[in-house]
Amino acid sequence: MSAILALSIFVVAFFFIATEKADKVKVVLVAAGLMTVLGLTPGEEVFSSGHAGIDWNVIFLLLGMMIIVGVIKQTGLFDYLAIWAAKRSRGRPYRLMAMLMAITAVASPFLDNVTTIMLVAPVTVMVCGRLRIPAQPYLIAEVLASNIGGAATLIGDPPNIIIGSRAGLTFNDFLVHMAPAVVAIFGVFVLLTYPLFRRSFHYNADHVAKVMALQERRAITDPALLARSMTVLAGVVTAFALHSVLHLAPSIIALVGAGVMLLVCRVELGDVLREVEWPTLVFFAGLFVMVAGLVHTGMMETIGRATIDLFGDNYFAAATSLLFGSSVLGAFFDNIPYVATMAPVVEELAAAAPDASTGQALWWAFAFGADFGGNGTAVAASANVVALGIAARTGNPISFWQFTRYGIVVTLGSTALAWVYVWLRYF
């Protein structure tokens, strides 16, 4: 009964978020409150357990990176990069989109995809403003590229970190098994973006000519501040890449980096804090509590086990179920708590496999489905929520369905290609 009640609250909340009949932050706070008051999420664990409440690692990772980005913004670097990108692409919309997607996809496997979006999105908004073209299609394409590119490595997407820890998979394991498919799928995605977004491609020769006449170096307003902030950012990025060696959570790295950035750059704290996306952080907190209600009542595990049990000892069918099932469920329930809940189920299934290769195939199918499912809806992955927050703050709002209609197409296509890869390589 409690599981049905939790699912009902989630579905109603998701309806209001999807239809935008109410502010999404207010919706998740009400839904999270109901989950807790009704005992569907253990009240004493809401603030202390990432599995049964708010995942503070994600919240503080976002907070730290928002502060870092807020400091860098004051240097004029984003405007510099915007002019540079516009001039390199010569204002051609599709060429510009492909360039921004490539930058995003290359950075995402080594930074987490949330950090990548927080660095690339401000540049995108500025370049589109310079060219007088809508920023929404470019932001959507970058988020989709980030979620695809982040699947390539252990540290590129938070679900991969959970899967790697549970399955005993290394950074090199992900490179060998995930990266080849990700590269191929991203190539197909770049080609797909032309028909997907072609109606949004506008070329205005007058605006392009004005941008081509600009000198991007003049956009840097404070070279000394830029040098200091870039030094700190380089240290943060290096620490992200070595976080498994340093045994530090990405959130700790981001917070320490933010503190050092504020200390050495000597900027006005109030100016930086105004750049923090506070509504996005609150939305995440409420969403985590909502999903925790489904986890705590056993609804998520019930759905996962029922799906896998349909296939018995047919491991190819089980891998197919994990791949497509994770893609679908991950699109609605946020892929971080979804993976944390389903990982023990997959571990049990992999342990019963006839050989180690088949067991690993199940893990890779699970990883592909969870990562690519993050593109399914506007709330399916952290990067999606962050991008929509930045879009709204900069006057380029993206609705739930505006994002989701593209996300569904990309999710189905990338999941199908991943299924072909798993079939050919492991079965």
JOVEN-V784150 format. One record per pair of residues at least 12 apart in sequence whose C-alpha atoms are under 8 Angstrom apart, sorted by sequence separation. I is the first residue (numbers start at 1). GAP is how many residues later the second one is. D is the distance in whole Angstrom. If there is no record, write none. Layout:
I|GAP|D, I|GAP|D
This chain:
41|12|7, 104|12|6, 350|12|6, 104|13|7, 240|13|7, 308|13|6, 350|13|7, 13|14|6, 85|14|8, 124|14|7, 239|14|7, 307|14|7, 308|14|7, 13|15|7, 124|15|7, 104|16|7, 154|16|7, 155|16|8, 346|16|7, 154|17|5, 236|17|7, 346|17|7, 13|18|6, 121|18|7, 153|18|6, 236|18|7, 307|18|8, 153|19|8, 100|20|8, 154|20|6, 346|20|8, 10|21|7, 153|21|5, 154|21|8, 236|21|6, 9|22|6, 152|22|6, 153|22|6, 235|22|8, 378|22|6, 152|23|6, 377|23|7, 378|23|8, 100|24|8, 233|24|7, 377|24|8, 9|25|8, 117|25|7, 153|25|7, 232|25|7, 378|25|6, 9|26|8, 117|26|7, 152|26|5, 153|26|7, 377|26|7, 378|26|6, 151|27|7, 152|27|4, 377|27|5, 151|28|8, 152|28|8, 232|28|7, 376|28|6, 377|28|8, 6|29|7, 117|29|7, 232|29|6, 375|29|8, 378|29|8, 116|30|7, 152|30|6, 377|30|6, 151|31|7, 339|31|7, 376|31|5, 377|31|7, 229|32|6, 375|32|5, 376|32|5, 113|33|6, 149|33|6, 228|33|8, 375|33|7, 6|34|6, 113|34|7, 148|34|7, 149|34|8, 376|34|8, 335|35|6, 375|35|7, 376|35|6, 228|36|7, 229|36|7, 335|36|7, 375|36|6, 3|37|8, 105|37|8, 113|37|6, 148|37|8, 149|37|7, 228|37|6, 374|37|8, 2|38|7, 100|38|8, 104|38|6, 108|38|6, 112|38|7, 148|38|7, 300|38|8, 304|38|7, 315|38|7, 335|38|7, 373|38|6, 108|39|8, 330|39|8, 335|39|6, 372|39|6, 91|40|7, 101|40|7, 105|40|5, 109|40|6, 110|40|8, 225|40|6, 301|40|7, 305|40|7, 322|40|7, 326|40|7, 330|40|6, 334|40|7, 82|41|5, 86|41|6, 97|41|6, 101|41|5, 104|41|7, 105|41|5, 108|41|6, 109|41|4, 145|41|7, 300|41|7, 301|41|6, 304|41|8, 327|41|8, 328|41|8, 81|42|6, 82|42|7, 85|42|7, 100|42|7, 104|42|6, 107|42|8, 108|42|5, 109|42|7, 291|42|7, 300|42|8, 319|42|7, 323|42|5, 327|42|4, 331|42|5, 372|42|7, 373|42|8, 102|43|8, 105|43|7, 106|43|7, 109|43|6, 110|43|7, 112|43|6, 113|43|6, 291|43|8, 315|43|7, 319|43|5, 322|43|6, 323|43|5, 326|43|5, 327|43|5, 330|43|5, 331|43|5, 372|43|6, 78|44|7, 79|44|7, 82|44|6, 83|44|6, 97|44|8, 101|44|6, 105|44|5, 109|44|5, 111|44|7, 112|44|4, 113|44|6, 145|44|8, 301|44|8, 318|44|7, 322|44|5, 323|44|8, 325|44|7, 326|44|5, 327|44|8, 329|44|7, 330|44|6, 331|44|7, 332|44|8, 78|45|5, 82|45|4, 86|45|8, 101|45|8, 104|45|8, 105|45|7, 109|45|8, 110|45|7, 111|45|6, 112|45|6, 292|45|8, 320|45|7, 323|45|6, 324|45|6, 327|45|6, 328|45|6, 331|45|5, 332|45|7, 334|45|6, 335|45|6, 336|45|8, 109|46|7, 110|46|6, 112|46|7, 291|46|7, 295|46|7, 319|46|6, 323|46|4, 327|46|4, 330|46|8, 331|46|6, 333|46|8, 334|46|4, 335|46|6, 369|46|7, 79|47|6, 83|47|8, 109|47|4, 315|47|8, 319|47|7, 322|47|7, 323|47|8, 326|47|7, 327|47|7, 332|47|7, 333|47|6, 334|47|5, 368|47|7, 78|48|7, 79|48|7, 82|48|8, 108|48|6, 109|48|8, 328|48|7, 331|48|7, 332|48|6, 334|48|8, 69|49|7, 108|49|8, 288|49|8, 327|49|8, 331|49|5, 65|50|7, 69|50|7, 330|50|6, 331|50|8, 368|50|7, 62|52|8, 66|52|7, 141|52|7, 62|53|8, 65|53|7, 365|53|8, 365|54|8, 365|57|7, 364|58|8, 137|60|7, 361|61|7, 137|63|7, 361|65|6, 134|66|7, 133|68|8, 358|68|7, 133|69|7, 357|69|7, 131|73|8, 132|75|7, 131|76|6, 130|77|7, 131|77|6, 131|80|7, 130|81|7, 327|84|7, 155|86|7, 327|88|7, 101|89|8, 324|91|7, 98|92|6, 323|92|7, 323|96|7, 320|99|7, 94|100|7, 94|104|8, 280|105|7, 280|106|7, 94|107|7, 316|107|8, 93|108|5, 93|109|7, 280|109|6, 93|110|7, 279|110|8, 92|111|7, 316|111|7, 91|112|7, 277|112|7, 277|113|8, 91|117|6, 90|118|7, 86|122|8, 90|122|7, 87|124|7, 86|125|7, 87|125|6, 86|126|8, 111|126|7, 83|128|7, 111|129|7, 110|130|8, 111|130|7, 83|131|7, 110|131|6, 83|132|8, 84|132|6, 83|133|6, 81|135|8, 80|136|5, 79|137|8, 80|137|6, 80|138|8, 80|139|5, 79|140|6, 80|140|6, 79|141|8, 77|142|7, 76|143|5, 77|143|6, 76|144|5, 75|145|6, 76|145|5, 75|146|6, 76|146|7, 74|147|8, 75|147|5, 74|148|8, 75|148|7, 77|149|7, 75|150|6, 75|151|5, 72|154|7, 72|157|6, 71|158|7, 72|158|8, 68|165|8, 159|176|7, 163|176|7, 159|177|5, 162|177|7, 166|177|7, 158|178|7, 162|178|7, 166|178|8, 159|180|6, 163|180|7, 167|180|7, 159|181|8, 162|181|8, 166|181|7, 178|186|7, 64|187|7, 177|187|8, 61|189|6, 62|189|8, 65|189|6, 68|189|7, 61|190|4, 64|190|5, 65|190|8, 68|190|5, 71|190|8, 178|190|8, 60|191|5, 61|191|7, 63|191|8, 64|191|5, 67|191|6, 71|191|8, 57|192|7, 59|192|8, 60|192|8, 61|192|8, 62|192|8, 63|192|7, 64|192|8, 57|193|7, 58|193|7, 61|193|6, 64|193|7, 65|193|7, 68|193|7, 57|194|5, 60|194|7, 61|194|7, 64|194|5, 71|194|8, 57|195|8, 60|195|7, 71|196|7, 167|196|7, 163|200|8, 71|201|6, 70|202|5, 70|203|8, 163|204|7, 67|205|6, 70|205|5, 67|206|7, 70|206|7, 160|207|7, 67|208|7, 159|208|7, 66|209|7, 67|209|6, 66|210|5, 196|210|8, 66|211|7, 159|211|7, 160|211|8, 159|212|7, 63|213|7, 157|214|7, 151|216|8, 151|217|7, 63|218|8, 62|219|8, 151|220|6, 150|221|8, 151|221|8, 189|221|7, 59|222|6, 148|223|7, 147|224|7, 148|224|6, 59|225|7, 147|225|7, 189|225|8, 59|226|7, 147|227|7, 147|228|7, 185|229|6, 55|230|8, 54|231|5, 144|231|6, 54|232|8, 143|232|8, 185|232|7, 55|233|7, 185|233|8, 54|234|5, 53|235|6, 54|235|6, 53|236|5, 147|236|8, 52|237|7, 146|237|8, 181|237|7, 53|239|6, 52|240|5, 143|240|6, 181|240|7, 51|241|7, 52|241|7, 143|241|6, 46|243|7, 52|243|7, 51|244|8, 52|244|7, 143|244|7, 140|247|8, 41|248|7, 139|248|7, 41|251|6, 41|252|5, 139|252|8, 40|253|5, 25|254|7, 29|254|8, 32|254|5, 35|254|8, 40|254|8, 42|254|8, 25|255|8, 28|255|6, 31|255|8, 32|255|7, 35|255|7, 41|255|6, 136|255|7, 40|256|7, 41|256|8, 25|257|7, 29|257|5, 32|257|5, 36|257|8, 40|257|6, 25|258|5, 28|258|5, 32|258|5, 35|258|6, 24|259|7, 28|259|6, 31|259|6, 136|260|6, 25|261|8, 135|261|7, 136|261|7, 28|262|7, 134|262|8, 136|262|6, 140|263|6, 144|263|7, 117|266|6, 121|266|7, 125|266|8, 144|266|8, 114|268|6, 118|268|7, 122|268|8, 114|269|5, 117|269|8, 118|269|7, 121|269|7, 125|269|8, 113|270|6, 117|270|7, 114|272|7, 10|280|7, 10|281|8, 51|286|7, 6|287|6, 7|287|6, 6|288|6, 51|289|7, 3|291|7, 6|291|7, 7|292|7, 3|294|5, 2|295|6, 3|295|6, 4|295|8, 3|296|5, 20|379|8, 20|380|7, 19|381|7, 18|382|6, 19|382|8, 17|383|7, 18|383|7
